[in-house]
Amino acid sequence: MDKDLEHLKLLGIFHYIWGALACLAGLIGVVYLIIGVALMMSPPNSSDDSSSSVAGGAVLIGLGIVIFLICEIRGIAAIMAGGKYRKHQRGYRFCFVLAIITLLNFPIGTILGIFSLIVLNRPSVKALFQAGSLPGGDGSGPTGLNLGK
């Protein structure tokens, strides 16, 4: 049981870090957005340049918005999963689906996803998520351990 708690704690920390990095990666989308706006607002040299710079700027703005939204949603979901891992809250399916999605982010995300799936497939971890705390604990500690006795 202590091994499960330690692994869930580590998964929580790793998901917090992964989520923060994903949110930080969303700044790449902001850079695309700024470049697109600058391209659209630049004075044209000729009429052909004007239409191509407006079209290119619009593509970059759209791409920037998509990149930003994907990174931020992924980052917030990872941070939420980190909280669920650390608190053993109900959200087993959410964590499981996010672990599968994280597998697609090669190479670090793949390692984190595999580790998450291995830990989540343990029957004792499933029981932790279903109970919301450690079985047999009175819920007095953050992990359900009665630390005062």
C-alpha positions in Angstrom: 0.0 0.0 0.0 2.9 2.4 0.8 4.3 1.7 -2.6 1.0 2.7 -4.3 0.8 5.9 -2.3 4.4 6.8 -3.2 3.8 6.1 -6.9 0.6 8.1 -6.8 2.4 11.0 -5.2 5.1 10.8 -7.8 2.5 10.7 -10.6 0.9 13.7 -9.1 4.2 15.7 -9.1 5.1 14.5 -12.6 1.6 15.5 -13.9 1.9 19.0 -12.3 5.3 19.4 -14.1 3.9 18.0 -17.4 0.9 20.3 -17.2 3.1 23.4 -16.4 5.3 22.6 -19.4 2.3 22.1 -21.7 0.9 25.5 -20.6 4.3 27.0 -21.2 4.3 25.5 -24.7 1.1 27.3 -25.4 3.3 30.5 -25.6 4.4 29.2 -29.0 0.9 29.7 -30.2 1.0 33.3 -28.9 4.2 33.9 -30.9 2.4 32.6 -34.0 -0.5 35.0 -33.2 1.8 38.0 -32.8 3.7 37.2 -36.0 0.4 36.8 -37.9 -0.9 40.1 -36.6 2.3 41.8 -37.5 2.2 40.3 -41.0 -1.3 41.5 -41.5 -0.6 45.0 -40.3 2.7 45.5 -42.3 2.4 48.0 -45.2 2.2 46.2 -48.5 4.7 47.0 -51.3 2.2 46.1 -54.0 -1.3 44.7 -54.3 0.0 41.1 -54.7 2.0 41.4 -51.5 -1.1 42.8 -49.6 -3.3 39.9 -50.4 -0.6 37.3 -49.7 0.4 38.9 -46.4 -3.2 39.1 -45.2 -3.8 35.5 -46.1 -0.5 34.4 -44.5 -1.2 36.4 -41.4 -4.7 34.9 -41.1 -3.3 31.4 -41.3 -0.7 32.2 -38.7 -3.3 33.7 -36.4 -5.6 30.7 -36.8 -2.6 28.3 -36.2 -1.6 30.3 -33.2 -5.0 30.1 -31.6 -5.3 26.3 -32.2 -1.8 25.6 -30.8 -2.5 27.8 -27.8 -5.9 26.2 -27.0 -4.6 22.6 -27.5 -1.6 23.2 -25.2 -3.6 25.0 -22.5 -6.4 22.4 -22.4 -3.8 19.6 -22.3 -1.9 21.4 -19.6 -4.9 22.1 -17.4 -6.1 18.5 -17.8 -2.6 17.3 -16.7 -2.7 19.6 -13.7 -6.2 18.4 -12.7 -5.0 14.8 -13.0 -2.0 15.6 -10.8 -4.4 16.7 -8.1 -6.5 13.6 -8.5 -3.4 11.4 -8.2 -2.3 13.2 -5.1 -5.7 13.3 -3.3 -7.0 9.9 -4.6 -10.1 11.7 -5.7 -12.8 10.1 -7.8 -11.5 10.5 -11.3 -10.0 7.2 -12.2 -11.4 7.2 -15.7 -10.2 10.7 -16.3 -6.7 9.8 -15.2 -6.8 6.6 -17.3 -7.9 8.4 -20.5 -5.4 11.2 -19.9 -2.6 8.5 -19.5 -3.5 7.1 -22.9 -3.5 10.5 -24.5 -0.2 11.3 -22.8 1.3 8.2 -24.5 1.2 10.1 -27.8 3.7 12.8 -26.6 6.9 11.0 -27.4 9.4 10.5 -25.6 8.7 11.9 -22.1 4.9 11.7 -22.4 5.2 8.1 -23.5 7.2 7.3 -20.4 4.8 9.1 -18.1 1.8 7.5 -19.8 3.2 4.0 -19.4 4.1 4.6 -15.8 0.6 6.0 -15.2 -1.1 3.0 -16.8 1.0 0.5 -14.9 0.1 2.2 -11.6 -3.6 2.7 -12.5 -4.1 -0.9 -13.4 -3.2 -2.1 -9.9 -6.3 -3.4 -8.0 -5.2 -1.6 -4.9 -5.0 1.8 -6.7 -8.4 1.2 -8.2 -9.7 0.7 -4.7 -8.0 3.9 -3.6 -9.7 5.9 -6.3 -13.1 4.3 -5.6 -12.9 4.9 -1.8 -11.4 8.4 -2.2 -9.0 7.5 0.6 -7.2 4.6 2.1 -9.3 1.6 3.0 -9.7 1.3 6.8 -8.6 4.9 7.4 -10.8 7.5 9.0 -9.9 10.2 6.6 -8.1 12.3 9.1 -5.0 12.8 7.0 -4.6 13.8 3.4 -4.1 10.2 2.4 -6.7 8.8 4.7 -4.0 7.7 7.2 -4.7 8.4 10.8 -1.4 10.0 11.6 -2.2 10.9 15.2 -2.4 7.3 16.5 
